[in-house]
Amino acid sequence: MPDIAAVPGPKYLAIAEALARDIQAGSLTGGMRLPPQRSLAEALGVDLTTVTRAYGEVRRLGLIEGDGRRGSFVRQTAADAAKTGHGEPGDTGMNAPPEIAGGRMAAAFRHSVETLSGRPDGAALFQYQPSGGMVAARKAGADLLNARGIPCHEDTVVVTAGGQHALHAIVSAALQPADAVAVGSFVYPGFQAVARRYGLRLAIIASDAEGLIPEALDVACAQGDVRAIYVVPTNDNPTTATMRVERRQALAAIAERHGLTIIEDDAYGLLRERPLPPIASFAPDRTWHIASVSKILSPGLRVAWLRAPAVAQAWGLAGELHETAIMAPPLNAAVVVDWIGTGVFEQLIGAVRAEARTRLSLAAEFLGPDSFHYQPEGYHIWMRLHADANPGEIVNALRPHGLSVVGGEAFAVDRATAPPALRVSIGGTISRDRLERGLRLLGALTAPGATGKISLV
């Protein structure tokens, strides 16, 4: 009997969610026969069509399968997944979305692969693709970005093998060695690596709780030779700063006035229940916008959309993309397109969002809600430490417990002046039980006066 009392929304989705939850918990195991639809409908006091829709939803996700008159059976369980031998990845220090209960991501992927490979043109997904990505993937990305207010079409959007691939291509195509790029004092290390590789100079701009301060950027542009700006406007990595609409408009206006190139890395934008308009919607003619699925669904997909300011720039970028990674994985790109078309994309993002909220509530419980900065739908937190804290010791103490913690100096443009801080990732593959233990230890290690006690843990 699925417990649907606490699940909001339509009844059929509540039943489907309850079934997925019970599969993840092990209450329903691989090979177990589900109740006949008519019997379950009577027991729950709902129409037969409601249960039929619920079973169809769970079947579409690949969690159950039908066997004719014998009924429906559980197909995927957490225990089954553990038998594959892949194991739990170790702490890589990377910030990854939390895994969704019930193996829904893998099940949805498997279902789409089976559907796509069964089509007459399915073999094409294992071949080289047109420059810039398959047309269907570019169009899906353009539709997604248009819906967010960014004017674009399939010829201004290219598909890349993740956001990092897009950053390499943008910098190579749009900037020159020694160009100055305006950034905050803490910056995503992936962009710092690209900047070093291409010989860029990073110009630190004063920031506040929303990120870059427009007035400070304006002064820097007037006094210097700033050529571009790199910004993560929603849930900045690592600081979690998120710009209000007015801040985005102000930065766009300054970029227009000084002729700046904007690199908008909107890795977390779609995780918000109500996404804010991107900077690209205010300055479309000078913004390179990156929308990746790595931070909203799974880093293993390696699919991102890069929207260029104009058609010529998009197609000029295709050569840069081919030079570094040839193409995004065609099968993965096709799966994401299928998810967008069927509504699975939004469903999975919603599940990631819900899990992130649950994990943030754990962080508030074990660390105290005022001890860190966060965004409600995010899955990393930013902790400023007291002056005599040693981030390195805290990181080393927590590593055996599976909690992904990185010292703030890894993100600092100027490490010599960086105050002690930690970025704590509460997503990825870590279970809630292990997360609770890690957060409890983190709370003990970061409490005032705890510095000398770290060696005892």
C-alpha positions as CSV (number, residue, x, y, z in Angstrom):
1,M,0.0,0.0,0.0
2,P,1.7,3.2,-1.1
3,D,1.5,6.0,1.4
4,I,0.2,9.0,-0.6
5,A,-1.1,11.1,2.3
6,A,2.0,13.4,2.6
7,V,2.6,13.7,-1.2
8,P,1.2,16.9,-2.8
9,G,-0.1,17.2,-6.3
10,P,-2.3,15.0,-8.5
11,K,-3.1,11.5,-7.1
12,Y,-1.5,9.6,-9.9
13,L,1.8,11.4,-9.4
14,A,1.5,10.9,-5.6
15,I,1.1,7.2,-6.2
16,A,4.1,7.1,-8.6
17,E,6.3,9.1,-6.2
18,A,5.3,6.7,-3.3
19,L,6.2,3.7,-5.4
20,A,9.6,5.2,-6.4
21,R,10.3,6.0,-2.7
22,D,9.4,2.5,-1.6
23,I,11.7,1.0,-4.3
24,Q,14.6,3.2,-3.1
25,A,13.9,2.2,0.6
26,G,13.9,-1.4,-0.3
27,S,10.3,-2.0,0.7
28,L,9.7,-3.1,-2.9
29,T,12.6,-5.3,-4.2
30,G,13.6,-6.4,-7.7
31,G,11.2,-8.9,-9.1
32,M,8.4,-8.2,-6.7
33,R,4.9,-8.2,-8.2
34,L,2.8,-5.0,-7.7
35,P,-0.8,-5.1,-6.7
36,P,-3.3,-5.5,-9.6
37,Q,-4.3,-2.0,-10.7
38,R,-8.0,-2.5,-10.0
39,S,-7.3,-3.9,-6.5
40,L,-5.0,-0.9,-5.7
41,A,-7.6,1.5,-7.0
42,E,-10.2,0.1,-4.7
43,A,-7.9,0.0,-1.7
44,L,-6.9,3.7,-2.2
45,G,-10.4,4.8,-3.1
46,V,-9.4,6.3,-6.5
47,D,-10.4,5.6,-10.1
48,L,-8.8,2.8,-12.0
49,T,-7.5,5.3,-14.5
50,T,-5.6,7.1,-11.7
51,V,-3.7,3.9,-10.9
52,T,-3.2,3.1,-14.6
53,R,-1.6,6.5,-15.1
54,A,0.6,6.1,-12.0
55,Y,1.8,2.7,-13.1
56,G,2.5,4.2,-16.6
57,E,4.5,7.0,-15.1
58,V,6.7,4.6,-13.0
59,R,7.0,2.3,-16.0
60,R,8.1,5.2,-18.2
61,L,10.9,5.9,-15.7
62,G,12.0,2.3,-16.0
63,L,11.4,1.4,-12.4
64,I,8.7,-1.3,-13.1
65,E,7.9,-3.4,-16.1
66,G,4.8,-5.3,-17.3
67,D,4.5,-9.0,-18.0
68,G,1.2,-9.4,-19.7
69,R,-1.5,-11.0,-17.6
70,R,1.0,-11.6,-14.8
71,G,0.9,-7.9,-14.0
72,S,3.6,-5.3,-13.2
73,F,6.9,-6.1,-11.4
74,V,9.7,-4.0,-9.8
75,R,12.6,-3.6,-12.2
76,Q,15.0,-1.3,-10.5
77,T,16.1,-1.1,-6.9
78,A,18.9,0.6,-5.1
79,A,20.3,-2.9,-4.1
80,D,20.3,-3.9,-7.8
81,A,22.3,-0.8,-8.7
82,A,24.9,-1.7,-6.0
83,K,25.5,-5.0,-7.7
84,T,26.9,-3.4,-10.8
85,G,30.3,-3.1,-9.2
86,H,30.8,0.6,-10.1
87,G,30.9,1.5,-6.4
88,E,30.5,4.9,-4.8
89,P,32.8,7.5,-6.3
90,G,35.3,9.0,-3.9
91,D,35.3,12.7,-2.9
92,T,36.6,14.5,-6.0
93,G,36.0,18.0,-4.5
94,M,33.6,18.6,-7.4
95,N,30.1,20.1,-6.8
96,A,27.5,17.6,-8.1
97,P,23.7,17.5,-7.8
98,P,22.3,15.1,-5.2
99,E,21.2,11.7,-6.4
100,I,17.5,11.3,-6.9
101,A,15.7,8.6,-4.9
102,G,14.6,5.4,-6.6
103,G,17.3,5.3,-9.3
104,R,15.0,7.6,-11.3
105,M,17.9,9.3,-13.3
106,A,19.3,6.0,-14.4
107,A,15.9,4.6,-15.1
108,A,14.9,7.6,-17.2
109,F,18.1,7.4,-19.1
110,R,17.7,3.7,-19.8
111,H,14.1,4.2,-21.0
112,S,15.1,7.0,-23.4
113,V,18.1,5.0,-24.8
114,E,15.8,2.1,-25.5
115,T,13.3,4.4,-27.2
116,L,15.9,6.2,-29.3
117,S,17.9,3.2,-30.3
118,G,14.7,1.5,-31.5
119,R,14.0,4.2,-34.0
120,P,14.9,3.7,-37.7
121,D,17.6,6.4,-37.4
122,G,18.9,5.2,-34.0
123,A,22.3,4.2,-35.4
124,A,23.1,7.8,-36.2
125,L,23.5,8.5,-32.5
126,F,26.7,6.5,-32.5
127,Q,28.3,8.5,-35.3
128,Y,30.0,11.9,-35.7
129,Q,27.5,14.8,-35.6
130,P,27.3,18.1,-37.5
131,S,29.6,20.9,-36.4
132,G,28.0,22.6,-33.4
133,G,25.8,19.6,-32.5
134,M,22.8,17.8,-33.9
135,V,20.0,20.1,-35.1
136,A,17.4,18.7,-32.7
137,A,19.7,19.4,-29.7
138,R,20.5,22.9,-30.8
139,K,16.8,23.6,-31.3
140,A,15.9,22.2,-28.0
141,G,18.5,24.4,-26.3
142,A,17.3,27.5,-28.2
143,D,13.7,26.8,-27.2
144,L,14.8,26.4,-23.6
145,L,16.7,29.7,-23.6
146,N,14.0,31.6,-25.5
147,A,11.6,30.6,-22.7
148,R,13.9,32.3,-20.3
149,G,13.9,35.5,-22.3
150,I,17.1,35.1,-24.2
151,P,16.6,35.9,-27.9
152,C,18.1,33.1,-29.9
153,H,17.5,30.3,-32.4
154,E,19.2,27.1,-33.4
155,D,21.8,28.9,-35.4
156,T,23.1,30.9,-32.4
157,V,23.2,27.9,-30.1
158,V,25.8,25.2,-30.1
159,V,26.0,22.0,-28.1
160,T,29.1,21.5,-26.0
161,A,30.6,18.6,-23.9
162,G,29.7,20.4,-20.6
163,G,30.2,23.9,-19.3
164,Q,34.0,23.7,-19.0
165,H,34.2,22.8,-22.7
166,A,32.1,25.9,-23.5
167,L,34.4,28.1,-21.4
168,H,37.5,27.0,-23.3
169,A,35.8,27.7,-26.6
170,I,34.5,31.2,-25.6
171,V,37.9,32.3,-24.2
172,S,39.8,31.0,-27.2
173,A,37.4,32.6,-29.7
174,A,36.5,35.9,-28.0
175,L,39.5,37.0,-26.0
176,Q,43.2,37.5,-26.4
177,P,46.2,36.8,-24.1
178,A,46.7,39.5,-21.5
179,D,43.0,40.6,-21.7
180,A,41.6,41.6,-18.3
181,V,38.5,39.9,-17.2
182,A,36.5,41.3,-14.2
183,V,35.7,38.7,-11.6
184,G,34.8,38.5,-7.9
185,S,37.5,37.7,-5.2
186,F,36.3,34.1,-5.2
187,V,35.9,32.4,-8.6
188,Y,35.0,29.0,-9.9
189,P,38.4,27.2,-10.3
190,G,37.5,25.9,-13.7
191,F,37.4,29.4,-15.1
192,Q,40.7,30.2,-13.3
193,A,42.3,27.3,-15.0
194,V,41.1,28.5,-18.4
195,A,42.3,32.0,-17.7
196,R,45.8,30.7,-16.8
197,R,45.9,28.5,-19.9
198,Y,45.1,31.4,-22.3
199,G,47.1,34.0,-20.4
200,L,44.2,36.2,-19.2
201,R,44.5,38.7,-16.3
202,L,41.8,38.5,-13.6
203,A,40.7,41.9,-12.3
204,I,39.1,41.6,-8.9
205,I,35.9,43.7,-8.5
206,A,34.5,44.4,-5.0
207,S,31.4,42.3,-4.3
208,D,28.6,42.1,-1.8
209,A,25.9,39.5,-0.9
210,E,24.6,39.7,-4.5
211,G,28.0,39.4,-6.2
212,L,29.8,42.0,-8.3
213,I,29.0,45.6,-7.3
214,P,28.1,47.5,-10.5
215,E,29.6,50.8,-9.3
216,A,32.9,49.1,-8.6
217,L,32.9,47.5,-12.1
218,D,32.1,50.9,-13.6
219,V,35.1,52.5,-11.9
220,A,37.4,49.7,-12.9
221,C,36.3,49.9,-16.5
222,A,36.8,53.7,-16.5
223,Q,40.2,53.5,-14.9
224,G,41.6,50.4,-16.6
225,D,41.4,48.2,-19.6
226,V,38.8,45.6,-18.6
227,R,37.8,43.6,-21.6
228,A,35.3,41.1,-20.3
229,I,33.3,40.0,-17.3
230,Y,32.8,36.5,-16.0
231,V,29.8,35.9,-13.8
232,V,27.8,33.1,-12.2
233,P,24.6,35.2,-11.5
234,T,22.6,32.5,-9.7
235,N,24.0,30.6,-6.8
236,D,27.6,31.6,-7.4
237,N,30.2,28.9,-6.9
238,P,31.5,29.1,-4.2
239,T,29.8,32.1,-2.4
240,T,26.2,31.2,-3.3
241,A,25.6,34.9,-4.1
242,T,22.6,35.4,-6.4
243,M,21.9,38.7,-8.2
244,R,18.5,40.3,-8.1
245,V,17.0,41.4,-11.4
246,E,18.1,45.0,-10.8
247,R,21.7,44.0,-10.3
248,R,21.7,42.0,-13.6
249,Q,20.2,44.9,-15.5
250,A,22.9,47.3,-14.0
251,L,25.8,45.0,-15.0
252,A,24.3,44.6,-18.5
253,A,24.1,48.4,-18.8
254,I,27.7,48.9,-17.7
255,A,28.8,46.2,-20.2
256,E,27.0,48.1,-23.0
257,R,28.5,51.4,-22.0
258,H,32.1,50.1,-21.9
259,G,31.9,47.5,-24.6
260,L,32.5,44.5,-22.4
261,T,32.1,40.9,-23.4
262,I,29.9,39.0,-20.9
263,I,30.6,35.4,-20.1
264,E,27.5,34.3,-18.2
265,D,28.0,30.8,-16.6
266,D,24.4,30.1,-15.6
267,A,25.2,26.6,-14.3
268,Y,22.6,26.7,-11.5
269,G,20.0,29.0,-13.0
270,L,17.4,26.3,-13.8
271,L,17.5,24.9,-10.3
272,R,15.4,27.8,-9.0
273,E,11.7,27.1,-8.8
274,R,11.2,30.5,-10.4
275,P,14.4,31.1,-12.5
276,L,15.5,34.7,-12.7
277,P,16.0,36.4,-16.1
278,P,19.6,35.8,-17.3
279,I,21.9,38.8,-18.0
280,A,21.8,37.7,-21.6
281,S,18.2,38.8,-21.8
282,F,19.3,42.3,-21.0
283,A,22.5,42.4,-23.2
284,P,22.0,39.8,-25.9
285,D,24.4,41.3,-28.3
286,R,27.4,40.9,-26.1
287,T,26.7,37.9,-23.9
288,W,27.9,34.4,-24.2
289,H,25.5,32.3,-22.2
290,I,26.2,28.8,-20.9
291,A,23.4,26.5,-19.7
292,S,24.7,23.1,-18.7
293,V,22.9,20.1,-17.3
294,S,25.9,19.1,-15.2
295,K,24.8,21.1,-12.1
296,I,21.1,20.7,-12.5
297,L,20.9,16.9,-13.4
298,S,24.1,15.0,-13.7
299,P,27.8,15.8,-14.5
300,G,28.1,12.4,-16.3
301,L,25.8,13.6,-19.2
302,R,28.4,16.1,-20.5
303,V,25.8,18.2,-22.3
304,A,25.6,22.0,-22.3
305,W,24.1,24.7,-24.6
306,L,26.3,27.7,-25.5
307,R,24.4,30.7,-26.8
308,A,26.5,33.1,-28.8
309,P,25.7,36.8,-29.4
310,A,25.3,36.2,-33.2
311,V,25.2,33.5,-35.8
312,A,28.7,34.2,-37.2
313,Q,30.1,33.9,-33.7
314,A,28.3,30.7,-33.0
315,W,29.5,29.0,-36.1
316,G,33.0,30.4,-35.7
317,L,33.0,28.8,-32.3
318,A,32.2,25.4,-33.8
319,G,35.8,25.0,-34.9
320,E,37.1,25.7,-31.3
321,L,34.7,23.1,-29.9
322,H,35.8,20.4,-32.5
323,E,39.4,21.1,-31.7
324,T,39.1,20.4,-28.0
325,A,36.5,17.6,-27.7
326,I,35.1,17.0,-31.2
327,M,31.5,17.0,-29.9
328,A,29.2,16.4,-27.0
329,P,28.2,12.8,-26.6
330,P,25.5,12.4,-29.3
331,L,23.5,9.7,-27.4
332,N,23.5,11.8,-24.2
333,A,22.4,14.9,-26.1
334,A,19.6,12.9,-27.7
335,V,18.5,11.6,-24.3
336,V,18.3,15.2,-22.9
337,V,16.3,16.3,-25.9
338,D,14.0,13.4,-25.4
339,W,13.6,14.4,-21.7
340,I,12.8,18.0,-22.7
341,G,10.1,16.8,-25.2
342,T,8.4,14.4,-22.8
343,G,8.5,16.5,-19.7
344,V,11.0,14.2,-17.9
345,F,13.6,17.1,-17.9
346,E,11.4,19.2,-15.6
347,Q,10.4,16.3,-13.5
348,L,14.0,15.3,-12.8
349,I,15.0,18.9,-12.1
350,G,12.1,19.1,-9.6
351,A,13.3,15.9,-7.9
352,V,16.9,17.3,-7.6
353,R,15.5,20.6,-6.3
354,A,13.4,18.7,-3.6
355,E,16.4,16.6,-2.5
356,A,18.6,19.7,-2.3
357,R,16.0,21.4,0.0
358,T,15.9,18.4,2.2
359,R,19.7,18.4,2.5
360,L,19.8,22.1,3.2
361,S,17.4,21.5,6.1
362,L,19.9,19.0,7.5
363,A,22.7,21.5,7.2
364,A,20.6,24.0,9.1
365,E,19.9,21.5,11.8
366,F,23.5,20.4,12.4
367,L,25.3,23.6,11.7
368,G,22.8,26.3,12.6
369,P,21.0,28.3,9.9
370,D,23.0,31.5,10.5
371,S,26.5,29.8,10.2
372,F,26.6,29.6,6.4
373,H,25.4,31.2,3.2
374,Y,23.2,29.2,0.8
375,Q,20.4,29.4,-1.8
376,P,17.1,27.6,-1.1
377,E,17.4,25.2,-4.1
378,G,21.2,24.9,-4.0
379,Y,23.3,22.0,-2.8
380,H,26.5,23.8,-1.7
381,I,27.0,26.1,1.2
382,W,29.6,28.8,1.9
383,M,31.0,29.0,5.5
384,R,33.2,32.0,6.6
385,L,35.4,30.8,9.5
386,H,36.8,32.6,12.5
387,A,40.2,34.2,11.9
388,D,42.3,31.6,13.6
389,A,40.6,28.6,11.9
390,N,42.7,26.3,9.7
391,P,40.6,25.2,6.7
392,G,43.2,22.6,5.6
393,E,42.9,20.8,8.9
394,I,39.2,20.8,8.8
395,V,39.1,19.4,5.3
396,N,41.6,16.7,6.2
397,A,39.6,15.7,9.3
398,L,36.3,15.4,7.3
399,R,37.7,13.6,4.2
400,P,37.4,10.1,5.7
401,H,33.7,10.7,6.5
402,G,32.7,11.4,2.8
403,L,31.7,15.0,3.1
404,S,33.0,17.0,0.2
405,V,34.7,20.1,1.7
406,V,37.1,22.5,-0.1
407,G,39.0,25.3,1.5
408,G,38.1,28.8,0.3
409,E,41.7,29.4,-0.9
410,A,41.0,27.0,-3.9
411,F,38.6,29.7,-5.2
412,A,40.5,32.8,-4.2
413,V,42.0,34.9,-7.0
414,D,44.4,36.4,-4.5
415,R,45.2,33.6,-1.9
416,A,47.4,35.9,0.2
417,T,44.4,38.0,1.2
418,A,41.7,35.4,1.3
419,P,39.9,35.0,4.6
420,P,39.4,31.5,5.9
421,A,36.3,29.8,4.5
422,L,34.9,26.5,3.3
423,R,32.7,25.4,0.4
424,V,30.7,22.4,1.5
425,S,29.0,20.3,-1.1
426,I,26.0,18.4,0.2
427,G,25.0,16.8,-3.1
428,G,26.6,14.0,-5.0
429,T,26.4,10.4,-4.0
430,I,26.7,10.8,-0.3
431,S,23.7,9.2,1.5
432,R,21.7,11.3,4.0
433,D,22.9,9.2,6.9
434,R,26.6,9.9,6.0
435,L,25.7,13.5,5.3
436,E,24.2,13.9,8.7
437,R,27.4,12.5,10.4
438,G,29.6,14.7,8.2
439,L,27.6,17.8,9.0
440,R,27.6,17.0,12.7
441,L,31.4,16.7,12.7
442,L,31.7,19.9,10.6
443,G,29.7,21.7,13.2
444,A,32.0,20.5,15.9
445,L,35.1,21.5,14.0
446,T,34.0,24.9,13.1
447,A,32.5,25.9,16.4
448,P,34.3,28.8,18.2
449,G,37.3,27.5,20.1
450,A,37.4,24.2,18.3
451,T,40.7,24.7,16.5
452,G,42.8,22.8,19.0
453,K,40.5,19.9,19.2
454,I,40.6,18.8,15.6
455,S,43.3,16.2,16.1
456,L,41.0,14.4,18.6
457,V,38.3,13.6,16.1
